[in-house]
Amino acid sequence: SATCGSRIALALSCDPAGRIERVGLRAHACAVGQAAAAIFAGGAPGHDRDAIASAGAALAVWLAGEGALPDWPGLATLAPARDYPARHGAILLPWTAALAALPSA
């Protein structure tokens, strides 16, 4: 994350249809970044690239103060961090990393 220096290493295992089966990650991040990474990892199995992109985009909109909290298990835990824009990059980082790791169509 350019805003706070948080980093994660992310590995994904996918089924033949491109749905995430397993997530491995190592987070070097603030507490908010670590929480976001854990929340992402817990909810990612069963999702494909399009679902990850959609969730990440919805999360960015919500963090910007528009739209509803995205439907992702555990994400409500991060609601208090919405008021701290310097942490938004760390929150979005797992979704961004997953899109970089998943093959594009």
Secondary structure as GFF3:
##gff-version 3
##sequence-region A 1 105
A	DSSP	beta_strand	7	14	.	.	.	ID=ss1
A	DSSP	beta_strand	20	28	.	.	.	ID=ss2
A	DSSP	alpha_helix	31	43	.	.	.	ID=ss3
A	DSSP	alpha_helix	49	63	.	.	.	ID=ss4
A	DSSP	three_ten_helix	75	83	.	.	.	ID=ss5
A	DSSP	three_ten_helix	85	87	.	.	.	ID=ss6
A	DSSP	alpha_helix	88	101	.	.	.	ID=ss7
###
